[in-house]
Amino acid sequence: MISTLASLLDPSIIINDCVTINENIFPFNKVSIGNIIGNNDRIGWYLQQLIKLYSGFIIDGILENYLVIDSDTYFMKPTSFFLNQLPLYNPSTEYNIPYFNHMNKLHPTLRKITKDSGISHHMMFQIKFIKELISLVENYHNIEFWKAFLTCINKQDILGSGASEYEIYFNFLHIYHKDEFIVRTLKWKNTNSVITKDDVDYISCHWYMR
């Protein structure tokens, strides 16, 4: 459970044994994002990506290592995310060229470095590495990371899938910290229902499949 200052809680959301975070504590919002990429229905999608990357610096009391799980993803079995103090990552086969074009615009060293994809609907983030990633990009663009993240999305890709925080971080690790994580394969599936008889570690019940 994430701990934070009581003044930062969103009183409109109450979930037993959970602490909810008001997204207004972040240095960006739908309005500021829309000012860069235009007012469209993908603003929220890019917002949630930036929230994941900035949570380690914004949410009071968050741990150095924090696990992000997409809201439509459900783990069906107990699952470990560290082995011998190294974070574990589950690969996928997704391949979307705009993601790679975007990361290379963020910084020339960022590119697809592995046949695997990091898009498997959850990810263990480590603040020390995110800080390094952000500094890399900010020193190159001379603007805040979140602004660079948005301005580097190709205009023709904004209304589709123009950037991926998971793909950026996954490839960044492969390039700069290849010996500081482990890739291990979990069984999972994309589905239209949370009910499954399949022997899987987790499922992702996407809105577009329902």
C-alpha positions as CSV (number, residue, x, y, z in Angstrom):
1,M,0.0,0.0,0.0
2,I,1.3,3.4,-0.9
3,S,1.5,5.9,1.9
4,T,1.2,9.6,1.3
5,L,0.3,12.9,3.1
6,A,-3.4,13.0,4.0
7,S,-3.7,16.3,2.2
8,L,-2.8,14.7,-1.1
9,L,-5.5,12.0,-0.9
10,D,-8.4,12.2,-3.3
11,P,-11.5,12.1,-1.0
12,S,-13.8,11.2,-3.9
13,I,-12.4,7.7,-4.2
14,I,-12.6,5.2,-1.3
15,I,-11.3,1.7,-1.7
16,N,-10.8,-0.6,1.3
17,D,-7.1,-1.0,2.3
18,C,-5.9,1.3,-0.5
19,V,-4.6,4.8,-0.6
20,T,-5.6,6.8,-3.6
21,I,-3.5,9.6,-5.1
22,N,-4.9,12.8,-6.5
23,E,-3.3,13.2,-10.0
24,N,-3.2,16.9,-9.5
25,I,0.0,16.6,-7.5
26,F,1.9,15.8,-10.7
27,P,3.6,18.6,-12.7
28,F,1.3,18.0,-15.7
29,N,-2.3,17.4,-16.3
30,K,-4.7,16.9,-19.2
31,V,-4.7,20.6,-20.0
32,S,-0.9,21.0,-20.1
33,I,-0.6,17.8,-22.2
34,G,-3.3,19.0,-24.6
35,N,-1.4,22.3,-25.0
36,I,1.4,20.3,-26.5
37,I,-0.3,17.5,-28.5
38,G,-3.7,19.1,-29.1
39,N,-7.0,18.4,-27.5
40,N,-7.9,14.8,-28.4
41,D,-9.1,11.6,-26.9
42,R,-5.5,10.2,-26.4
43,I,-4.5,12.8,-23.8
44,G,-5.4,10.5,-20.9
45,W,-3.4,7.6,-22.4
46,Y,-0.3,9.7,-22.5
47,L,-1.1,11.1,-19.1
48,Q,-1.1,7.7,-17.4
49,Q,2.3,6.9,-19.0
50,L,3.9,10.0,-17.5
51,I,2.3,9.4,-14.1
52,K,3.9,5.9,-14.0
53,L,7.3,7.4,-14.8
54,Y,7.0,10.3,-12.3
55,S,5.4,8.5,-9.4
56,G,8.7,7.7,-7.8
57,F,9.5,11.4,-7.4
58,I,6.0,12.8,-6.7
59,I,4.2,10.3,-4.4
60,D,5.4,10.7,-0.8
61,G,6.6,7.5,0.9
62,I,6.8,5.4,-2.3
63,L,9.6,2.8,-2.3
64,E,12.7,2.9,-4.4
65,N,11.4,0.0,-6.4
66,Y,7.7,0.2,-7.3
67,L,5.6,-2.1,-9.3
68,V,3.1,-0.7,-11.8
69,I,0.2,-2.9,-12.9
70,D,-2.2,-1.6,-15.5
71,S,-5.8,-1.3,-14.1
72,D,-7.2,-3.9,-16.5
73,T,-4.6,-6.5,-15.5
74,Y,-5.2,-9.2,-12.9
75,F,-2.7,-11.6,-11.5
76,M,-4.1,-15.1,-11.1
77,K,-1.2,-16.6,-9.2
78,P,1.4,-15.5,-6.6
79,T,4.2,-13.9,-8.6
80,S,7.7,-12.8,-7.7
81,F,9.2,-9.7,-9.1
82,F,12.8,-9.9,-7.7
83,L,15.3,-12.7,-7.8
84,N,18.6,-12.3,-5.9
85,Q,17.8,-8.6,-5.6
86,L,17.5,-8.2,-9.3
87,P,14.1,-7.0,-10.8
88,L,12.2,-9.5,-13.1
89,Y,10.6,-8.5,-16.4
90,N,8.2,-10.4,-18.5
91,P,8.7,-10.1,-22.3
92,S,6.1,-9.8,-24.9
93,T,6.1,-9.9,-28.7
94,E,4.5,-6.5,-29.4
95,Y,6.2,-4.5,-32.2
96,N,5.1,-1.0,-33.0
97,I,7.5,1.1,-35.0
98,P,6.2,4.5,-33.8
99,Y,7.4,3.5,-30.3
100,F,10.9,3.1,-31.5
101,N,10.9,6.3,-33.6
102,H,9.7,8.1,-30.5
103,M,12.4,6.8,-28.1
104,N,15.1,7.6,-30.7
105,K,13.9,11.2,-30.8
106,L,14.0,11.3,-27.0
107,H,17.7,10.5,-27.2
108,P,19.9,9.1,-30.0
109,T,21.1,6.2,-27.8
110,L,17.5,4.9,-27.2
111,R,16.5,2.3,-29.7
112,K,15.1,-1.2,-29.9
113,I,17.9,-3.3,-28.6
114,T,16.2,-6.6,-28.1
115,K,13.8,-8.8,-30.0
116,D,11.5,-8.8,-26.9
117,S,9.0,-6.1,-26.1
118,G,8.6,-4.7,-22.6
119,I,4.9,-4.2,-23.1
120,S,3.3,-6.8,-20.9
121,H,0.9,-4.6,-18.9
122,H,3.0,-4.3,-15.7
123,M,6.6,-3.2,-14.9
124,M,8.9,-2.9,-12.0
125,F,10.4,0.6,-12.0
126,Q,13.5,1.6,-10.0
127,I,13.8,5.3,-9.1
128,K,17.6,5.4,-9.6
129,F,17.3,4.3,-13.2
130,I,14.3,6.5,-14.0
131,K,16.3,9.4,-12.6
132,E,19.1,8.5,-15.0
133,L,16.7,8.2,-17.9
134,I,15.1,11.6,-17.2
135,S,18.5,13.3,-16.9
136,L,19.7,11.8,-20.1
137,V,16.7,13.2,-22.0
138,E,16.6,16.5,-20.2
139,N,20.3,17.2,-20.9
140,Y,19.7,16.4,-24.5
141,H,16.6,18.5,-25.1
142,N,17.1,21.2,-22.4
143,I,13.5,21.0,-21.3
144,E,11.6,19.0,-18.7
145,F,11.3,15.3,-19.5
146,W,7.5,15.2,-19.7
147,K,7.6,18.0,-22.2
148,A,10.2,16.3,-24.3
149,F,8.3,13.0,-24.1
150,L,5.2,14.8,-25.6
151,T,7.0,16.9,-28.2
152,C,8.9,13.9,-29.6
153,I,5.7,12.1,-30.5
154,N,5.3,12.2,-34.3
155,K,2.3,14.2,-35.2
156,Q,0.9,11.5,-37.4
157,D,1.1,9.0,-34.5
158,I,-0.5,11.2,-31.7
159,L,-4.0,9.9,-32.3
160,G,-2.8,6.3,-32.4
161,S,-0.1,4.8,-30.3
162,G,2.8,7.2,-30.5
163,A,4.8,6.4,-27.4
164,S,5.3,3.7,-24.8
165,E,6.8,4.2,-21.4
166,Y,7.2,0.5,-21.0
167,E,9.2,0.1,-24.2
168,I,11.4,3.1,-23.4
169,Y,12.3,1.8,-19.9
170,F,12.8,-1.8,-21.0
171,N,15.2,-0.9,-23.8
172,F,16.9,1.7,-21.6
173,L,17.7,-1.1,-19.2
174,H,19.0,-3.3,-22.0
175,I,21.3,-0.5,-23.2
176,Y,22.6,0.9,-20.0
177,H,22.1,-1.7,-17.3
178,K,22.0,-5.1,-19.0
179,D,23.4,-7.0,-16.0
180,E,21.1,-5.4,-13.5
181,F,17.8,-7.2,-14.3
182,I,16.5,-10.5,-15.4
183,V,14.0,-11.4,-18.2
184,R,11.8,-14.3,-17.3
185,T,8.7,-15.5,-19.0
186,L,5.2,-15.6,-17.4
187,K,2.1,-17.2,-18.9
188,W,-0.5,-14.5,-19.7
189,K,-3.2,-13.6,-22.2
190,N,-5.2,-10.6,-23.5
191,T,-8.8,-11.4,-23.0
192,N,-12.3,-9.9,-22.8
193,S,-13.2,-11.4,-19.5
194,V,-11.7,-11.7,-16.0
195,I,-13.0,-15.2,-15.9
196,T,-10.7,-17.8,-17.4
197,K,-10.0,-21.5,-17.2
198,D,-6.5,-21.1,-18.7
199,D,-3.5,-21.9,-16.7
200,V,-1.9,-18.4,-16.7
201,D,-0.1,-16.2,-14.3
202,Y,-2.1,-13.1,-15.2
203,I,-4.6,-11.8,-17.7
204,S,-5.2,-8.3,-19.2
205,C,-8.9,-7.6,-19.8
206,H,-8.7,-4.8,-22.4
207,W,-11.6,-2.4,-23.0
208,Y,-11.3,-2.7,-26.8
209,M,-11.9,-6.5,-26.6
210,R,-15.1,-6.2,-24.5
